[in-house]
Every structure is written in C-alpha cells, then in structure tokens.
Amino acid sequence: MEELLANRYQVQKLIGKGSFGSVYAAIDLKTKKKLAIKVESVSVSPSPIEKEILVLKKLNGQEGFPKLYSYGTYQEHNYIVMQRLGKSLSQIFKDFSHHFTIAEVAYLGWQMVKRIENLHSMEFVHRDIKPSQFLVKGKNLYLVDFGSCKSFIYASSFHIPMTEDIGFIGTHMFASRNAHFKMQLSRRDDLESMCYSLAYLLRGDLPWMESDSSKNTEAKIGFRKINYSTLALFENFPEEFSQVLTYIKGLNFYYCPDYIFITNMFKNLLEKYNNNSIRLFKKPKTTCETCSLKTYKHTDIKKHHEKVRRNTQKAENCICLTEESSSLPEFKNRQQVSDKIEANASEILIVKTQKRISEIIKDQEEGCNIF
C-alpha cells in the first residue's frame, strides 16, 4: 500500500523484512531519486536504526556502503532514508540456481574483505556478516544492515576486553564459533563469518545445517560447526579458501587481521580461474539447473589432501600473518590489557567446548536427538 512518509517520501512496496523492522522502496518527491526506507517501531529498544545512523554517518558514503539521506521519527516509527541498491547475494545466488564459479566466489571474497576492512577502519565490527547483507549495484558489492554493529575501541585508545556470556549475536548458519560460545566478538569473527558465507556460495549449503529445521537449534549448529574441520568444509575446492579460514581461526581476539594477505589469496584465485567469466552483474539467461557450472575437482584426491595439509600447516605456523601493528589505537595502552585473558583464551575455548558437549549429552539422555 502506497503511503507518504514525512510529506516527502512516496513509499511504494516492501522489499525486505527483518526481526526488528522493514525496508521499503520509495521515491523522493522532491529530488525524484529512488530510495530505500528502513522503518522500526519506536518501542524497539535498543534501537538498531540509531546504531545504523551512527555507523553510516561515520562511513560518510564511502565506496561499498549505502549513502545516508535522512532519518527521523514519524507516527510512532523511527525511519532512515538511504540509497536504494540492487539484489542481495542470496537473491542472485538463487537466480543462478545456487551455482557460482570459483572465479565468481573469489571475486566476491575480494570485495567482501575490502568492505569489512573499511568498516573495521572506522572501529566497528559488523557481527552479522552473511550473503544477504551484501547488495549489488553496478559492478560493486555493498555491505548493509549495521544494527548489530559494535565499536571495538572505547575511550579513543582501548580495545574492548574479551568477555564471556554476552549472549548469541548473529545468524546461526554463518556465525563464528565464538558467537556460539557467547563470547565478545571482534574483527576476526566478521572474517570467519565471511568464510562461511563463501563456503555456502561454493557448496550451495553448509554441512552443519539439517534439512529438518527442528534439528537446527543454536546449540546443535554450534556443536556441529565446532567439530567440522576446515579442510572438510572446502574439500574439492582450491586450498586458498581453507588457508584463509585457517589463518582467521588462528587470530588472537585483539589482533588486527592481515587484510592484504587475505585479498592477495583471492586475487591469486582470480588469476587462476579466468576473472573475465564473472556473470554476477548480468541477468541470468535462465534459472534452470542446466545453467550450473562444474565444480572444481581434483584428479588425484590423495595428492590434493597432502598438498592442502602442507599449505594449511604453513598458514597456521606463519607468525608474520598475525603480527600486531603498534600504530593501531587499541595497542597504545596494550600493557593495560589483561595478559591473563590472552594466556587463557584457548583454555576458555576448551572448557566451553566440554561444557557444550556435556549439555548435548544430557539432552540425548533426556530423549533429545542431536542428528
């Protein structure tokens, strides 16, 4: 139903709906621009739209982020007026019958890293990275939806501490392992969720998701995800993908990720797999199964696994990839960060894993099936 918002914006149709609000296509009657308007009830607290306004103001229309035009309150609703973009990656993936080429996924990974790096440079972590949060316009990928964002720097100098029991944040399918442990999230977690998004776009599914939705509780998904290996996740695909995820999994809570290392991995893949064959920015000729492209296969699977094992071991042992930068604001007062938290990080993970396994076993004894 068409309505007039704030006596200026002609609301046309619903184009998206989330947990706390809805997004509508609209036209600015003054400038004739096509816009997107996100609306939420004023009763929602804390307000995701207020956080989104803060982040978009700081990003100030940088490449790969929607422009902010206006915001306010109208008839018991908070609203934010933004640049209208195209389809999400989830929608485009569906248009292509859930089949992307390796070059296409590598290209998306390259652009995703750039967007995430820019957001991190503004001292925010997204905390809900997934394919539907990336929209396409022209030949660019845009990162959207900043209602779950959090600043990882406080008092202009300190990195937030690694705390526990903050509650689950994100989307079960793509959330990092730390999210399932209810731990404070940092830059590494955005990148881990990015890797799971790329795995989904390569595979067409994720192994911890069951077709029976009743088996996809947060606890059960977390248990499967924690026990699923990186090599198995990217089996039959180029080792660069598993190397990137292995590197990210090895990052300390406080580390500044080596974004250049990650982008170079995706650039190498683009050089190998013909970056001129990317179809993502063109309308698919058909959405039938016949348009699917062959998945990358190895002629000798034993040799492949041995090669992946060696390369992954290199990534895990490469200290230079996780070196901290002394110029970053969170390390100005690095000595005041609790050494105990860092030293016990792996122990905390082990204890939490054991606790989660105990909970699962208890559920089984009470008649609840995991798988």
Secondary structure, DSSP 8 states (H G I E B T S, - for coil): --EEETTTEEEEEEEEE-SSEEEEEEEETTT--EEEEEEEETT-SS-HHHHHHHHHHHHTT-TTS--EEEEEE-SSEEEEEEE----BHHHHHHHTTT---HHHHHHHHHHHHHHHHHHHHTTEE-S---GGGEEEETTEEEE---TT-EESEETTTEE----S-----S-TTT--HHHHTT----HHHHHHHHHHHHHHHHHSS-TT--SSGGG--HHHHHHHHHTS-HHHHTTTS-HHHHHHHHHHHT--TT----HHHHHHHHHHHHHHTTGGG--TTS--S--SGGG-------S-HHHHHHHHHHHHHHHHH-GGGG---TTSTTBTTGGGS-HHHHHTHHHHHHHHHHHHHHHHHHHHHTT----
